Amino acid sequence: MPDIFISYSHKDSEFVRDLIQPLEAEGFSVWWDHSIPPGKTWDDVIARGIREAKACLVVWSANSVVSDWVKEEATLAKEAGKFLPILVGVDQPPMGFRRVQAADFRRWNGNRQDPQWRLLMAEIAQLVNGGLVLPPPPKPPTPPTPETPLEAAVVWVRTHRPLTALIALGLVAFALWVASPWHHAGITPPQIAAAPGGVDPAVVGIFTLDTVVVDFDTHYVDTINADGSYTLTGVQEEDGHNGADANGTYANVSLKTGRVHTGSVRILDNTHFQSGTTVYQLAKPLLPPGQPNPSLLGTWTANGLVAGQPWNWTWISKTPGTYHFEGHMSDRGHASFANGLWTATSSVTGQTGGGNYGIVDANHILVNGVVWARQ
């Protein structure tokens, strides 16, 4: 049974060949020959290979994003919970495969110390080894001395193995989009004495993080108290242009970032519409009662979950073809931080998670590979 199945377009065989040797050097077995022997069918060979592999690496390129075979293989991998996408020569995967953060290999040159490579190794190791630490690759002979907090954070990330981020401190809300890098340099993590109550005093305070969640710019504020209690809030805001065709397929374009959101929309009645699987309810009408509203004018609200965290969304459209979007979430619970490890339980969802943390400097901490700034 191979560790890794590689799904790719045969036009990208040269890139895949260059990928095999470093994967095997990391200790993984790889199956990538997608030729179908005489007398066998696609289901006999390819589907079986995906089922038996522990991880499925999907190479998205200009060739594969238009390949029905690769999309079929990627669908099987997603359904089996072993889908690991990488980008080669394209900015994003095809529609239907964008909810899982893809490793960016557009500038990868074979370097096993590259952060994107280490990130990919972390995800593969979680599927193949259950997160066990693999033998580290050799360090560069003369690693550069970090000069900025973020550069220092990258070095620190390379020294510790992350656990799966599930909840607390906002990681649950963006775990689907911000992946933890693999800790591989072999340096012992700093041992930090725990404060009374199990909270390292270096992480007590208010921390912020700006990231992208479901294609929306998101600002998190996390307050960690000395007694271990925490509160977390997340805010999304965006203005843009929107439109939908006769089939209900919409495309929203952010005025600030140019980011395009696509999907399906369906008007259920005069006071409800459905976007994807989320149903919005009219909270503040703009048109007289009973008047048809194909442009969805007014203020609409919906509730839903992102990675287990409750969010509230508001859609406001005062002029046909324009929108203002807001998203808000709030979580609270109790956490412990000691000796480079943290655990937390949300009193809102009841979920428990944990991982690693480190102190970058007086103004930055690192939680599961993500840098938070002290406010």
Secondary structure, DSSP 4 states (H G I P E B T S, - for coil): --SEEEE--GGGHHHHHHHHHHHHHTT--EE------TT--HIIIIIHHHHH-SEEEEEE-TTGGG-HHHHHHHHHHHHTT-EEEEESSSSSPPTTS-SSPPEE-TT--S-TTSHHHHHHHHHHHHHHHTTPPPPPPPPPSSPPPP-SHHHHHHHHHTTSPPPPP-SSTTHHHHTTTSPPPP--S-PPPPP-PPPTTTB-GGG-EEEEEEEEETTEEEEEEEEE-TTSEEEEEEEEEEEEEEEE-TTSEEEEEETTT--EEEEEEEEEETTEEEETTEEEEEEE--SPTT---TT--EEEEEEEEETTEEEEEEEEESSTTEEEEEEEEEEEEEEEEETTEEEEEETTT--EEEEEEEEEETTEEEETTEEEEE-
